[in-house]
Amino acid sequence: MRSTNLGTKHIKVNTLSYKTVSANKASVEKEWFIVDANDVVLGRLASVVAMVLRGKHKPSFTPNVDCGDNVIVINAEKVKLTGNKMTDKQYVRHSGYPGGQRTQTPEDLLSKKPIAVVEKAVRGMLPKSRLGSAIFNNMFVYAGEAHPHEAQQPKQLDLNKIK
């Protein structure tokens, strides 16, 4: 406690009223959320999911710790892309050999592996580090309605409430 002199009055000020709390692996409490991707715009879905995975919606967010929650995304095949992105957007990869560059549209990728479109969008919004890889493992994407995580009792995540 410190006292200050303001004229003739003495006011006691508590200088240690707030302390910064840093989360660590032992103190983090993880929850389970489920998101339905049916007719949801891909970028908006990915930005909210990435924020929840990272833990930025929590007051105890610590940048160097995996303090986010687990997220289950269902109906990944029914995600929506605006404009002409379904045919004009290109996912580029390279085999490492000369002439090994390959491109694929979201339309092709959705028909072959529907979960990959959502995974690529969310992975691009996470840190490019070991922590980002660990955080990415907390997301589970499924093409249909069924998922094997009923025992975790996931809560429904409203994409419009979290911003």
C-alpha positions as CSV (number, residue, x, y, z in Angstrom):
1,M,0.0,0.0,0.0
2,R,1.2,3.4,-0.9
3,S,-0.3,6.7,0.4
4,T,-0.4,9.8,-1.7
5,N,-0.8,13.3,-0.6
6,L,-3.5,15.2,-2.5
7,G,-3.7,18.5,-0.7
8,T,-4.9,17.8,2.8
9,K,-6.4,14.3,2.1
10,H,-4.5,11.1,2.3
11,I,-5.7,8.3,-0.1
12,K,-4.4,4.8,0.2
13,V,-3.8,3.2,-3.3
14,N,-3.4,-0.6,-3.7
15,T,-0.6,-0.9,-6.2
16,L,-0.9,-4.6,-6.7
17,S,-4.5,-4.8,-7.6
18,Y,-4.0,-6.8,-10.8
19,K,-1.6,-9.5,-11.7
20,T,-0.9,-10.8,-15.2
21,V,-1.8,-14.5,-15.3
22,S,0.2,-16.7,-17.8
23,A,-1.4,-20.0,-18.6
24,N,0.7,-23.1,-18.8
25,K,0.0,-26.6,-20.0
26,A,-1.2,-27.8,-16.6
27,S,-3.5,-24.8,-15.9
28,V,-5.3,-24.8,-19.2
29,E,-8.9,-26.0,-19.2
30,K,-10.0,-27.3,-22.7
31,E,-13.6,-27.5,-23.8
32,W,-15.1,-29.3,-26.8
33,F,-17.1,-27.4,-29.4
34,I,-19.0,-28.6,-32.5
35,V,-19.5,-26.5,-35.6
36,D,-21.9,-27.3,-38.5
37,A,-20.4,-26.1,-41.8
38,N,-23.6,-26.6,-43.7
39,D,-24.0,-23.5,-46.0
40,V,-21.4,-21.5,-44.1
41,V,-18.8,-19.3,-46.0
42,L,-15.4,-21.1,-45.8
43,G,-13.4,-18.1,-44.7
44,R,-15.7,-17.0,-42.0
45,L,-15.9,-20.6,-40.7
46,A,-12.1,-20.9,-40.7
47,S,-11.4,-17.6,-39.0
48,V,-13.7,-18.4,-36.0
49,V,-12.4,-22.0,-35.8
50,A,-8.8,-20.8,-35.9
51,M,-9.5,-18.3,-33.1
52,V,-11.1,-20.9,-30.9
53,L,-8.4,-23.4,-31.6
54,R,-5.8,-20.8,-30.7
55,G,-7.6,-19.7,-27.5
56,K,-7.9,-16.0,-28.3
57,H,-11.5,-15.9,-27.1
58,K,-10.4,-16.7,-23.5
59,P,-9.2,-14.0,-21.1
60,S,-6.3,-16.2,-20.1
61,F,-4.9,-16.3,-23.6
62,T,-1.1,-16.8,-23.7
63,P,0.6,-16.6,-27.1
64,N,3.2,-19.3,-26.5
65,V,0.9,-22.0,-25.0
66,D,-1.7,-24.2,-26.5
67,C,-4.6,-22.8,-24.5
68,G,-7.3,-23.2,-27.1
69,D,-10.2,-25.6,-27.2
70,N,-11.0,-28.7,-29.3
71,V,-13.2,-28.1,-32.3
72,I,-15.3,-30.7,-34.3
73,V,-16.4,-29.5,-37.8
74,I,-19.2,-31.5,-39.4
75,N,-20.7,-31.3,-42.9
76,A,-17.4,-30.1,-44.4
77,E,-18.6,-31.2,-47.9
78,K,-21.4,-28.6,-47.7
79,V,-19.2,-25.6,-47.1
80,K,-19.8,-22.6,-49.3
81,L,-17.4,-20.4,-51.3
82,T,-18.5,-17.0,-52.5
83,G,-18.1,-15.6,-56.0
84,N,-16.3,-17.8,-58.6
85,K,-13.8,-19.2,-56.0
86,M,-15.1,-22.7,-56.5
87,T,-13.6,-22.8,-60.0
88,D,-11.1,-19.9,-60.1
89,K,-9.2,-20.5,-56.8
90,Q,-6.1,-22.7,-57.1
91,Y,-4.4,-24.8,-54.4
92,V,-0.8,-25.2,-55.4
93,R,1.6,-27.9,-54.2
94,H,5.0,-29.1,-55.5
95,S,6.5,-32.5,-55.4
96,G,10.0,-31.2,-55.2
97,Y,11.0,-32.5,-58.6
98,P,11.5,-30.3,-61.7
99,G,8.1,-29.7,-63.3
100,G,6.4,-31.1,-60.2
101,Q,4.0,-28.2,-59.6
102,R,0.4,-29.3,-59.3
103,T,-2.7,-27.2,-59.0
104,Q,-6.2,-28.1,-57.9
105,T,-9.5,-26.2,-57.6
106,P,-11.7,-26.4,-54.5
107,E,-14.3,-28.0,-56.7
108,D,-12.0,-30.9,-57.5
109,L,-10.7,-31.2,-53.9
110,L,-14.3,-31.2,-52.5
111,S,-15.2,-34.1,-54.8
112,K,-12.1,-36.2,-53.8
113,K,-11.4,-35.2,-50.2
114,P,-14.0,-32.8,-48.8
115,I,-12.3,-32.3,-45.4
116,A,-9.1,-31.0,-47.0
117,V,-10.7,-27.7,-48.0
118,V,-11.7,-26.8,-44.4
119,E,-8.3,-28.1,-43.1
120,K,-6.3,-26.0,-45.6
121,A,-8.3,-22.8,-44.7
122,V,-7.9,-23.3,-41.0
123,R,-4.2,-24.3,-41.2
124,G,-3.4,-21.2,-43.1
125,M,-4.8,-19.0,-40.2
126,L,-2.7,-20.7,-37.5
127,P,1.0,-20.0,-36.6
128,K,3.6,-21.6,-38.9
129,S,5.5,-23.2,-36.0
130,R,5.5,-26.3,-33.8
131,L,2.9,-24.7,-31.7
132,G,0.7,-24.2,-34.8
133,S,1.0,-27.9,-35.6
134,A,0.1,-28.9,-32.1
135,I,-2.9,-26.6,-32.2
136,F,-4.0,-27.9,-35.5
137,N,-4.2,-31.4,-34.0
138,N,-7.1,-30.2,-31.8
139,M,-9.4,-29.9,-34.8
140,F,-11.4,-32.8,-36.1
141,V,-13.2,-32.4,-39.5
142,Y,-15.8,-34.8,-40.8
143,A,-17.6,-34.8,-44.2
144,G,-21.0,-35.9,-42.9
145,E,-23.1,-35.5,-39.8
146,A,-21.6,-38.4,-37.8
147,H,-18.6,-38.1,-35.6
148,P,-17.1,-40.3,-32.9
149,H,-16.8,-37.6,-30.2
150,E,-20.2,-37.9,-28.4
151,A,-18.4,-38.9,-25.2
152,Q,-16.8,-35.5,-24.9
153,Q,-20.3,-33.8,-24.9
154,P,-19.3,-30.9,-27.3
155,K,-21.2,-27.6,-27.1
156,Q,-22.7,-26.0,-30.2
157,L,-20.5,-23.1,-31.3
158,D,-22.5,-20.2,-32.8
159,L,-20.3,-18.6,-35.5
160,N,-22.1,-15.3,-35.3
161,K,-21.6,-14.8,-31.5
162,I,-17.8,-15.2,-31.4
163,K,-15.9,-12.5,-33.2
